[in-house]
Amino acid sequence: MESHSEDSMMKLIFASNNTNKLKEIKALVPPHIQVLSLQDIQFDIEIEETGNTLQENAAIKARRIFELTGEACFADDSGLMVDALDGQPGVKSARYAGEPSDNLANIQLLLKNLQNTEDRNARFQTVVCYKNAEQEHFFKGEVLGHITNEMHGNNGFGYDPIFIPIGYTKTFAEMAAEEKNKISHRKNAIAQLVAFLNQI
């Protein structure tokens, strides 16, 4: 196995305080990429997501942290798009049921809004924005699936207990982290980011 010296280590700031996302992302990047959270660099700030799309929100966060640190960084924004709800909750996924963000309330509202609806098709999307002094790039990951009628599983976070990806019979929340990380929307986007970083 190839070894990397301290000099070849790449440090990247992840523009988020979301510990669940951080844990997933650290499991998805190779050992020579060190991902630092905002907490790791002593930045206790909450960046307001005012964009109308996942891409806009990812860019807002990455640009803000680069502006503050001058260091290469990346940010992501993810959303659940439900066909029968015209793509909702989409960019408002984290705060679908209002402020403050509440995963259980979001799920309960979504299931209520899908009552008596046969079309349960949905997709998870993640957009990652990478920013350094020279460039800014976006990477998009997606996984298709459907919404269950009730919650199943205790793993994961967000809408994981009610989302079953195509080809599977269990929700993301019923999967071990390793299984989810093989197919998830975040995995798809981060894999593209890693491939890009390996070329620069």
FENQUIRA-V327687 format. One record per residue. RES is the residue in three letters. OMEGA is omega in whole degrees, -180 to 180 (999 if undefined). NEAR is the number of other ideal C-beta (glycine too) atoms within 12 Angstrom. D_FIRST is the distance of its C-alpha to the first C-alpha in Angstrom with 1 decimal. Layout:
# FENQUIRA-V327687
RES&OMEGA&NEAR&D_FIRST + RES&OMEGA&NEAR&D_FIRST
This chain:
# FENQUIRA-V327687
MET&-179&6&0.0 + GLU&177&9&3.8 + SER&-180&11&6.3 + HIS&177&15&9.7 + SER&179&10&13.0 + GLU&-179&10&16.1 + ASP&-176&9&17.5 + SER&177&15&15.0 + MET&176&17&15.4 + MET&179&29&17.7 + LYS&-179&24&20.6 + LEU&177&39&22.6 + ILE&175&37&25.8 + PHE&-172&44&26.5 + ALA&-179&45&30.3 + SER&171&42&31.2 + ASN&-177&24&32.2 + ASN&-175&28&31.5 + THR&179&16&29.4 + ASN&178&27&28.9 + LYS&-179&35&27.5 + LEU&-180&29&25.3 + LYS&179&22&23.8 + GLU&-176&35&23.1 + ILE&179&39&21.6 + LYS&179&25&19.3 + ALA&-175&24&17.9 + LEU&-177&34&17.5 + VAL&180&32&15.7 + PRO&-174&25&12.0 + PRO&-176&18&11.3 + HIS&175&21&12.1 + ILE&179&29&15.5 + GLN&-179&24&17.9 + VAL&180&37&20.9 + LEU&177&29&24.1 + SER&176&30&27.2 + LEU&178&30&30.7 + GLN&180&18&31.3 + ASP&-178&23&28.4 + ILE&176&24&30.2 + GLN&174&13&33.6 + PHE&180&24&35.0 + ASP&-179&12&37.2 + ILE&175&19&38.5 + GLU&-178&16&39.1 + ILE&-178&28&39.0 + GLU&-179&12&41.7 + GLU&-174&32&40.6 + THR&-178&15&43.6 + GLY&178&25&42.2 + ASN&178&15&43.5 + THR&176&23&40.2 + LEU&-179&40&36.6 + GLN&180&29&35.7 + GLU&-179&21&38.4 + ASN&178&36&37.4 + ALA&-180&43&33.7 + ALA&179&33&35.0 + ILE&-177&29&37.5 + LYS&-179&40&35.0 + ALA&-179&42&32.4 + ARG&-179&24&35.3 + ARG&-179&28&36.8 + ILE&176&34&33.8 + PHE&179&28&33.0 + GLU&-177&20&36.7 + LEU&-172&21&36.5 + THR&-174&26&33.3 + GLY&-177&13&32.7 + GLU&176&25&29.0 + ALA&-177&32&26.8 + CYS&174&40&27.1 + PHE&179&48&27.2 + ALA&176&47&29.5 + ASP&167&47&30.0 + ASP&-177&43&33.1 + SER&179&46&33.2 + GLY&175&41&36.2 + LEU&180&44&37.6 + MET&-178&33&39.9 + VAL&-174&36&42.5 + ASP&-175&21&44.4 + ALA&180&20&47.6 + LEU&179&27&47.7 + ASP&177&12&47.3 + GLY&176&20&43.7 + GLN&-2&23&44.5 + PRO&173&34&43.2 + GLY&-176&30&40.8 + VAL&180&27&40.4 + LYS&-174&30&42.4 + SER&-176&37&40.3 + ALA&-176&31&39.6 + ARG&-177&22&43.3 + TYR&-178&31&44.9 + ALA&178&24&47.3 + GLY&179&14&48.0 + GLU&-11&14&47.1 + PRO&-179&11&45.4 + SER&-177&21&42.5 + ASP&-175&17&42.7 + ASN&-177&28&40.4 + LEU&179&18&42.9 + ALA&178&21&45.8 + ASN&180&33&43.8 + ILE&-178&35&43.1 + GLN&179&21&46.7 + LEU&-180&26&48.1 + LEU&179&37&45.9 + LEU&177&27&46.9 + LYS&-179&19&50.5 + ASN&179&21&50.4 + LEU&179&29&49.1 + GLN&178&16&51.8 + ASN&178&11&53.5 + THR&-179&19&51.1 + GLU&-180&12&49.8 + ASP&-179&14&47.2 + ARG&-178&28&44.2 + ASN&-178&23&41.7 + ALA&175&38&39.4 + ARG&172&32&36.2 + PHE&176&44&33.8 + GLN&171&36&32.8 + THR&171&40&30.5 + VAL&179&38&30.8 + VAL&174&46&28.4 + CYS&175&40&29.7 + TYR&-176&39&27.5 + LYS&167&33&29.5 + ASN&-174&25&29.2 + ALA&-174&13&31.8 + GLU&-169&10&31.6 + GLN&177&17&31.0 + GLU&-177&23&31.2 + HIS&180&27&29.5 + PHE&179&29&29.9 + PHE&-174&33&27.7 + LYS&175&29&29.4 + GLY&-177&34&28.2 + GLU&172&27&30.5 + VAL&-179&34&30.9 + LEU&179&26&34.2 + GLY&177&34&36.0 + HIS&-177&29&39.2 + ILE&179&40&40.9 + THR&178&28&42.0 + ASN&180&20&45.5 + GLU&-176&19&44.3 + MET&177&27&41.3 + HIS&175&24&38.8 + GLY&-177&27&35.9 + ASN&179&14&35.0 + ASN&177&25&31.4 + GLY&-179&33&30.5 + PHE&180&31&33.2 + GLY&-177&38&35.7 + TYR&-177&45&36.9 + ASP&-178&39&34.2 + PRO&-178&31&36.8 + ILE&-178&37&38.8 + PHE&175&44&36.3 + ILE&180&34&35.2 + PRO&179&35&32.9 + ILE&179&17&34.0 + GLY&-179&12&32.9 + TYR&180&24&32.8 + THR&179&14&35.5 + LYS&-179&24&34.4 + THR&174&32&34.2 + PHE&-177&42&31.2 + ALA&175&31&32.6 + GLU&-179&24&32.5 + MET&169&28&28.8 + ALA&-178&16&26.0 + ALA&-178&26&24.0 + GLU&-180&14&21.0 + GLU&178&22&23.4 + LYS&-175&36&25.1 + ASN&176&27&22.0 + LYS&-170&21&21.2 + ILE&-170&28&24.6 + SER&176&41&26.2 + HIS&-180&42&27.8 + ARG&177&49&25.8 + LYS&-178&33&22.5 + ASN&-179&31&23.8 + ALA&-179&39&24.8 + ILE&178&37&21.8 + ALA&177&26&19.5 + GLN&177&28&21.9 + LEU&-179&41&21.7 + VAL&178&28&17.9 + ALA&178&19&18.1 + PHE&-179&25&20.9 + LEU&-179&27&19.3 + ASN&-179&17&16.4 + GLN&-176&10&19.2 + ILE&999&15&21.2
